[in-house]
Amino acid sequence: GSCWHRCCPGRNNACWALGTRQARCYCDSYCERTGDCCQDYHAACRRAAVGCVVGSWGPWSGCSSLCGVGSKARSRQVTVPPRHGGEPCPDLKQRRGCLGEHPTCGTAK
């Protein structure tokens, strides 16, 4: 079976061709995990694969709590989305703990 002009990202049961012995072989990027790729999958599809590219992290937000335990967050954007079974995107958001220390915290009862 041939994957020529038939490459699909992710898991796609409609993305197949007839292989040896009239059995189905697949041209989706999931076939690498299941081991049922068509013989020309790597030559036809992986060459066209584009992995995800992300920008740099933005600044951390302020603490969610003015007084006491809270959290901060930051994010980044996808600049090039993955295509043709390329590497998926890494995490786009991060969160970490913080301690709010607003000047009014000491006077609050």
N, C-alpha and C positions, 0 to 999 in steps of 0.2 A: 504494500500500500504506500501511497505517496502523500506527504503533507504539503506538497507544493501548493501555495496559495490557500492553505487550509489550517493555519496555525491559530490557536485560541488560547487566551489567558485563563488561568484558574482551572476549575473542574467543569468540563462541558461535555456531557454525554452525547451531544449532537455533533461533536467534532471528531469524526472518525473516518477511516478509509478501510477498504478491504485489503487485508494482508495475505500472508501465505496461508494456504489451505482454506481460503475463503473465510478466515476468521477476522473479526474486527481488530484493528489497531487504532490507537488514538493519537491525536495531534494537539492535545491540550497540555498545558504545563504540568498538570497533575499526573500525567502518565509516567513521569519520572519517578514518582513515589510508588505507583502501582505496578510499574515494570511492564506496561503494555503499550509502549510507544511504537509507532511505525518505524521502519528501519531508517528512513531519512529524516526523522524528527530533528535530530541535532543539527544536521546540515541545513534543513529548510527553516527551522523555527528558532533555535537558540541563537543563531547568528543575528537575528532581528530583535533579540531581547534587549530591552532597555530597563535598567534598574532604576529604582526610585532615587531621586536626589532631593535633599531637603536643605533649607537655608539655615542660618545660624540661629541660636537661641535668642529670643527676645529678653528684655529685662524681667527680673522677678517683680511680681506685684507686691503691694504693701501687705502687711500682716492682716489676716481676716479678723483678728481680735485686737481691740485697742488695749485691753488689759488681760494678760494671761495667755494661755496656749491657743494658738491658731495655726493657720497655714498660709504659705505663699505659693504662687503658681507662675509658670512661664510656658511659652509655647514657641513653636517654629512652624513655618509653612512648607508645603511641598512645592518645589520649583520645577521638577520634572516627574510626572507620575509614571509608575511602572507600566511597561507595555510588552506584549507578546511573551508573558511568563517571566519577565525580569524580576530582580530582587524586590520584595515588597518594602513598603515604607517603614522606617523605624518609628518609635513613639514620637508623637508630635506635641505631647504635653507632659510636664513634670510638676510634681508637687512636693513641698518639703515643709517641715514644721517650723514654727517661729514662736517667739514670745513677745506679745504686745507690751510696750513699755511707754504708753502715752503719759505725759506729765500729770494728768488727773488721776492716774491709777493709784498713787500713794494716798490721795486724799479721799478716795471713795470708801464708803463703809459698807 
